[in-house]
Amino acid sequence: MLALNNYVAQKNSWGKIFGSKPLDLNNLQDRKAIAQSIDADLSPENLCCDGELPRSQVQAKYKRLTQCAAQLKKLDPTVEFYEY
């Protein structure tokens, strides 16, 4: 759960800058929002920053995001992913 907790903490720190309410893994709606966010981050355009990232960074980012998706799916099997 470390990867997922770090992902949520990172999203919350960015959200704090923009005045968003913090995401909570104990809330069903927030878990769905986190799943959508992971899906968005796994899209090819976002994953490779429109081709600007080197392959090694893309692979590391992909590994981290799929780890987060697997941990979230284990926590809540009802969440849906399309890119994972």
N, C-alpha and C positions, 0 to 999 in steps of 0.2 A: 504493500500500500504506500510505500515511500514515494514512488514515482508519481502516483496519483495525488497524494497530499502536496507534493512539491508543485505539481501542475496547478492545483486549485489555489495554492498560496500565491503563485505567480499571477494567475488571473485576478485574484483579489487585490493584489498590490497595484496592478494596472487599473482595475475597476475603481479603486480608491482615488486615483488621480482624476478620474472622470466622473466621480460621484455616484457610481453604481453601488447597489447593495451587495454585500459579500455573499459569495456562494457557499453553501453548506452541504456536505455530503450526506447529512442526515435528512435532508429535505428532498422529496421525490421530484418536485419541479426543478430544483437546482441540479439534481443528478441528470435530468433530461437536458438541461441547458449545458451542462458540462460535456455530455455526450455529443451534442450538436457542435460545441466548440472544438472538441477533438476531431470530429468529422471535418469541420472547416479547415483545421490546421493540417489535416491529412490530404486535402485536395492537392493535386499536382502543382498548381500555381503557388499555393502557400507553402507547400513542403519544400520546394526548391527556390523560393523567392524569385519566381519567373526566370529561372535558369542562372541566377547570380551566385548561388552557393556551390562550392566544390562538392564532388560526389561524396567524400568522406563525411562532410557536415550533414548532407541530405540523409545519408544512411544512419547517422547518429540520431538525428531528429526523428526519423521514421521509427527507429527502435524505441526511443523514449515515448513517442506518442502511442505506438501499438501496445507498449507495456501499460501505459495509462488506461487505454481502452480495455485491455484484458482485466486489469484490476477493477475497473468500474463495472464491467460485465459480471465479474465474480461477486461484487458487492450487491449489484442489482441486475438480475438476469432480464428484467423487463425493458431496460434501455436498448435503443436501437442505434446501430451504426450502419452507414452506407459505404464509407471508404475503407473501413476496417475489415 
